[in-house]
């Protein structure tokens, strides 16, 4: 994580990229080959921009500088992948070298301040009321969606339903959750890739701490191979008000496959994952990105009840009247 936002070296080295991604309308910046940048701008779609100064060598120089500031490793031969956070909290992901046919694959996910209205994510007043009730009942909630569908933005929107007196503990490896207003809350950061280094704890140590820190709500950021086990352990410890995001194409995929897949890829083992999730998760909210670049809530599923409140954008009969409590 870049801690020196005004680091002159970082600012200078990033200038060929920052002059493009600093625009508040820029959602994502990508490079798939040297000398060209692809910009995705809110409400405008994708465009290509010539950037002759962004050669492979220039990108490698940027990665080296960022790695140094972040106290992490980058080397075009031995460690050609870099994941970090730029000033402004933009996500930086880059891979160079022999694993990329063109020599470079780079993506910057921009985090410019933008809070969509509930109407902009396809939520009617009735849906908003249902979601507010779920938060107030301290239900355990998963926000599911594909990459770049606005999962974290939606999760931050849900957090606005909580009073600022709540003891909210956020667990992340990239700072994206907006918890500053919770004056009894705290944000915890795990080491990148789950490692304990550079004064940061790993996910297991973080789990041990947060479970002893008396949370009202435990909010995990994006679920990955490194933190799936810790997130499930937190859920299985009997907490309420748990929330997280996960990459999945449907609520059932999130419940039945993604957590188990992530745990297996991490080399860990936890039996009956799907069964645990169906018992412990009250609500899965599915958000999808439409062809016009907009984001929409399409599904609301209650695992404990085995009931759909909304499916494929259609509210089910009597669905919004369900309270999330078993009959």
Secondary structure, DSSP 8 states (H G I E B T S, - for coil): ----TT-HHHHHHHHHHHHHHTSTTEEEEEEEETTEEEEEETTTEEEEEE-TT--HHHHHHHHHHHHHHTT---BTTTB-EEEEE-TTS-EEEEEEGGGSTTSEEEEEE--------TGGGT--HHHHHHHHHHHHTT--EEEEESTTSSHHHHHHHHHTTS-TTS-EEEEESS-----TT-TT-EEEEB-GGG--BTTBB-HHHHHHHHHTTT-SEEEEEE--TTTHHHHHHHHHTT-SS-EEEEE-SSHHHIIIIIHHHHHHHTT---TTHHHHHHHH--EEEEEEE-TTS-EEEEEEEETTTTEEEEETTEE-TTGGG--S---
